[in-house]
Amino acid sequence: MDQPATPSVRNHLANAHTVRAYDRELSCLRGLILDMGERVVEQTQAAVSALLDADLSPAYRVLDREPQIDFLALDADEEVFRVIARRQPTAVDLRIVLALARIAGEAERGADKAARIARSALEFRADDSDSALPAGIAHALRAQDELVCCAFERSIAAVSQFDCDLAVGIFEDEPALINATRTMHQALLAPLDPPLPPAKLGPLFIIAHALEYIGRHAGAIAEQVIYVAEGKDVRFRNREILIETLRHRGG
């Protein structure tokens, strides 16, 4: 007959069970956030394509699907509260939970910006949905969209393993995002023949601004990745010094 487990064995088994359960809860929370991030990229690309391709159906789909990301954000909030209530995490574990909560917020705000782009695309094409964007504006918009979506996608990839090097790479690419936004603004302000009326320029400026902020959300997510990976809150640190410090942290 099997002997009953000693108290020390029982404690070990209970602790192992608790750790496994806690890992599953964190995995569930991270999975929700990764899903949100992927959807933000898809929504942003679809909203911009509605404008560039003069096909409004993607913009309508973006607006229809926006509540799905809101529901995921609510689920993430509930999971955060559940983990804190059940596990009362401390030190590193608490840092992970808080960082994931902040990342969920950044992703949700990114989804809001994608919906703003979709609404602005519909506004731009309200009267003449088949008209083409001026070539300079279309080129600048396409470049800005590509850089922003790439940055956001990489920030979410960094979350999957709390990869500090991926996060630093996002910081290093921020000047390119700034230049893309500046180029887009210059294209919108450049003389056109015939000129775009203010009713058309307004939505385009809103789209450029929304894309700029999606890029900023990517940077904020990268900050939280470093917060977990390195134990440092870098939200208000000089970027150049921060990049240099993190790139040479091994030395």
C-alpha positions as CSV (number, residue, x, y, z in Angstrom):
1,M,0.0,0.0,0.0
2,D,1.3,3.5,-0.8
3,Q,2.4,5.5,2.1
4,P,0.6,8.8,2.7
5,A,2.6,11.8,1.6
6,T,4.6,13.5,4.3
7,P,3.8,17.2,5.1
8,S,6.9,18.4,3.2
9,V,5.9,16.4,0.1
10,R,2.4,17.7,0.3
11,N,3.6,21.3,0.5
12,H,5.9,20.7,-2.5
13,L,3.1,19.3,-4.6
14,A,0.8,22.2,-3.5
15,N,3.4,24.8,-4.4
16,A,4.1,23.1,-7.8
17,H,0.3,23.1,-8.5
18,T,0.1,26.8,-7.5
19,V,3.0,27.7,-9.8
20,R,1.6,25.8,-12.7
21,A,-1.8,27.5,-12.2
22,Y,-0.2,30.9,-11.9
23,D,1.8,30.3,-15.1
24,R,-1.5,29.3,-16.9
25,E,-3.2,32.5,-15.7
26,L,-0.2,34.7,-16.9
27,S,-0.2,32.8,-20.2
28,C,-3.9,33.4,-20.6
29,L,-3.4,37.1,-20.0
30,R,-0.5,37.4,-22.3
31,G,-2.5,35.5,-25.0
32,L,-5.3,38.0,-24.8
33,I,-2.8,40.9,-25.3
34,L,-1.1,39.2,-28.2
35,D,-4.5,38.7,-29.8
36,M,-5.3,42.4,-29.3
37,G,-2.0,43.4,-30.8
38,E,-2.4,41.3,-33.9
39,R,-5.9,42.7,-34.4
40,V,-4.6,46.3,-34.1
41,V,-2.2,45.8,-36.9
42,E,-4.8,44.1,-39.1
43,Q,-7.3,46.9,-38.3
44,T,-4.8,49.6,-39.1
45,Q,-3.8,48.1,-42.4
46,A,-7.4,47.6,-43.4
47,A,-8.4,51.1,-42.6
48,V,-5.5,52.6,-44.6
49,S,-6.1,50.3,-47.5
50,A,-9.7,51.5,-47.6
51,L,-8.4,55.0,-48.4
52,L,-5.6,54.0,-50.7
53,D,-7.6,51.5,-52.8
54,A,-10.8,53.5,-52.9
55,D,-12.6,50.4,-51.5
56,L,-14.7,51.4,-48.5
57,S,-15.6,47.8,-47.4
58,P,-12.5,47.4,-45.3
59,A,-13.2,50.6,-43.4
60,Y,-16.7,49.3,-42.5
61,R,-15.3,46.0,-41.4
62,V,-12.8,47.9,-39.1
63,L,-15.7,49.7,-37.4
64,D,-17.7,46.5,-37.1
65,R,-14.8,44.7,-35.5
66,E,-13.7,47.4,-33.1
67,P,-15.9,46.2,-30.3
68,Q,-14.1,42.8,-30.4
69,I,-10.9,44.5,-29.3
70,D,-12.8,46.4,-26.6
71,F,-14.1,43.1,-25.2
72,L,-10.6,41.6,-25.2
73,A,-9.4,44.7,-23.3
74,L,-12.2,44.1,-20.7
75,D,-11.2,40.4,-20.5
76,A,-7.6,41.4,-19.9
77,D,-8.6,43.8,-17.1
78,E,-10.6,41.0,-15.5
79,E,-7.7,38.6,-15.8
80,V,-5.4,41.1,-14.2
81,F,-7.8,41.6,-11.2
82,R,-8.2,37.9,-10.9
83,V,-4.4,37.2,-10.8
84,I,-3.8,39.9,-8.3
85,A,-6.7,38.7,-6.1
86,R,-5.7,35.1,-6.2
87,R,-1.9,35.2,-6.2
88,Q,-1.1,38.5,-4.5
89,P,2.1,38.7,-6.6
90,T,5.1,40.5,-5.4
91,A,8.4,41.8,-6.8
92,V,9.0,40.3,-10.3
93,D,5.6,38.7,-10.6
94,L,3.8,42.0,-9.8
95,R,6.0,43.8,-12.3
96,I,4.9,41.4,-15.0
97,V,1.2,41.7,-14.2
98,L,1.3,45.5,-14.0
99,A,3.3,45.7,-17.3
100,L,0.8,43.4,-19.1
101,A,-2.1,45.6,-17.8
102,R,-0.4,48.7,-19.2
103,I,0.3,46.9,-22.5
104,A,-3.4,46.0,-22.8
105,G,-4.2,49.6,-22.4
106,E,-1.8,50.7,-25.1
107,A,-3.2,48.1,-27.5
108,E,-6.8,49.2,-26.8
109,R,-5.9,52.8,-27.6
110,G,-4.1,51.6,-30.7
111,A,-7.4,50.0,-31.8
112,D,-9.2,53.3,-31.2
113,K,-6.8,55.0,-33.6
114,A,-7.4,52.4,-36.2
115,A,-11.1,53.0,-36.0
116,R,-10.4,56.8,-36.2
117,I,-8.5,56.1,-39.5
118,A,-11.4,54.1,-40.8
119,R,-14.0,56.8,-40.0
120,S,-11.7,59.5,-41.6
121,A,-11.3,57.3,-44.7
122,L,-15.1,57.1,-45.0
123,E,-15.3,60.9,-44.5
124,F,-12.7,61.6,-47.2
125,R,-14.6,59.4,-49.7
126,A,-18.1,60.5,-48.7
127,D,-18.8,62.3,-52.0
128,D,-16.5,60.7,-54.5
129,S,-15.4,57.2,-53.4
130,D,-13.6,56.4,-56.7
131,S,-11.3,59.5,-56.7
132,A,-7.6,58.7,-56.4
133,L,-5.4,60.3,-53.8
134,P,-2.7,62.6,-55.2
135,A,0.4,60.5,-55.8
136,G,2.6,62.3,-53.3
137,I,0.1,61.9,-50.5
138,A,-0.6,58.3,-51.3
139,H,3.1,57.4,-51.4
140,A,3.8,59.2,-48.0
141,L,0.7,57.6,-46.4
142,R,1.7,54.1,-47.6
143,A,5.3,54.6,-46.2
144,Q,4.0,55.9,-42.8
145,D,1.5,53.0,-42.5
146,E,4.1,50.4,-43.3
147,L,6.6,51.7,-40.7
148,V,3.9,52.1,-38.0
149,C,2.4,48.7,-38.5
150,C,5.9,47.1,-38.5
151,A,6.8,48.8,-35.3
152,F,3.5,47.8,-33.6
153,E,3.9,44.2,-34.8
154,R,7.4,44.0,-33.4
155,S,6.4,45.5,-30.1
156,I,3.8,42.7,-29.7
157,A,6.4,40.1,-30.7
158,A,8.6,41.5,-28.0
159,V,5.8,41.0,-25.4
160,S,5.6,37.3,-26.3
161,Q,9.0,36.6,-24.7
162,F,9.7,40.0,-23.0
163,D,12.6,40.4,-25.5
164,C,14.7,43.4,-24.6
165,D,16.6,43.5,-27.8
166,L,13.4,43.7,-29.9
167,A,12.2,46.5,-27.7
168,V,15.4,48.4,-28.1
169,G,15.1,48.0,-31.9
170,I,11.8,49.8,-31.7
171,F,13.4,52.7,-29.9
172,E,16.1,52.8,-32.6
173,D,13.5,53.0,-35.4
174,E,11.6,55.9,-33.8
175,P,13.4,58.6,-35.8
176,A,12.2,56.8,-39.0
177,L,8.7,57.0,-37.7
178,I,9.1,60.7,-36.9
179,N,10.5,61.3,-40.4
180,A,7.6,59.4,-42.0
181,T,5.1,61.6,-40.2
182,R,6.9,64.7,-41.2
183,T,7.0,63.6,-44.8
184,M,3.3,62.9,-44.7
185,H,2.6,66.4,-43.3
186,Q,4.8,68.0,-46.0
187,A,2.9,66.1,-48.7
188,L,-0.4,67.3,-47.3
189,L,0.8,70.9,-47.3
190,A,2.4,70.8,-50.7
191,P,0.7,72.8,-53.5
192,L,-1.6,70.6,-55.6
193,D,-3.2,71.2,-58.9
194,P,-6.1,71.0,-58.4
195,P,-5.9,71.7,-54.7
196,L,-7.7,69.5,-52.2
197,P,-10.6,71.2,-50.4
198,P,-10.4,71.6,-46.6
199,A,-13.1,69.0,-46.2
200,K,-10.7,66.5,-47.8
201,L,-7.5,67.7,-46.1
202,G,-9.0,67.5,-42.6
203,P,-9.5,63.7,-42.6
204,L,-6.0,63.1,-44.1
205,F,-4.4,65.1,-41.3
206,I,-6.4,63.1,-38.8
207,I,-5.2,59.8,-40.4
208,A,-1.6,61.0,-40.3
209,H,-2.0,61.9,-36.6
210,A,-3.6,58.6,-35.7
211,L,-0.8,56.7,-37.4
212,E,1.7,58.7,-35.5
213,Y,0.1,57.8,-32.2
214,I,-0.1,54.1,-33.1
215,G,3.7,54.3,-33.5
216,R,3.9,56.0,-30.1
217,H,1.8,53.2,-28.5
218,A,4.4,50.7,-30.0
219,G,7.1,52.6,-28.2
220,A,5.1,52.6,-24.9
221,I,4.7,48.8,-25.2
222,A,8.5,48.5,-25.7
223,E,9.0,50.4,-22.5
224,Q,6.9,47.9,-20.6
225,V,8.8,45.0,-22.1
226,I,12.1,46.5,-20.8
227,Y,10.4,47.2,-17.4
228,V,9.8,43.4,-17.1
229,A,13.0,42.2,-18.7
230,E,15.4,44.7,-17.0
231,G,13.5,45.8,-13.9
232,K,13.8,49.5,-14.9
233,D,11.1,52.0,-15.6
234,V,12.4,53.8,-18.7
235,R,9.3,55.8,-19.6
236,F,10.9,59.2,-19.2
237,R,14.5,58.3,-20.1
238,N,16.4,60.0,-22.9
239,R,16.1,57.6,-25.8
240,E,19.7,57.9,-27.1
241,I,21.2,57.3,-23.7
242,L,18.7,54.5,-23.0
243,I,19.6,52.7,-26.3
244,E,23.3,53.0,-25.6
245,T,22.9,51.7,-22.1
246,L,20.7,48.7,-23.1
247,R,22.8,47.7,-26.1
248,H,25.9,47.5,-23.9
249,R,24.3,46.1,-20.8
250,G,26.1,42.7,-21.3
251,G,29.4,44.5,-21.0
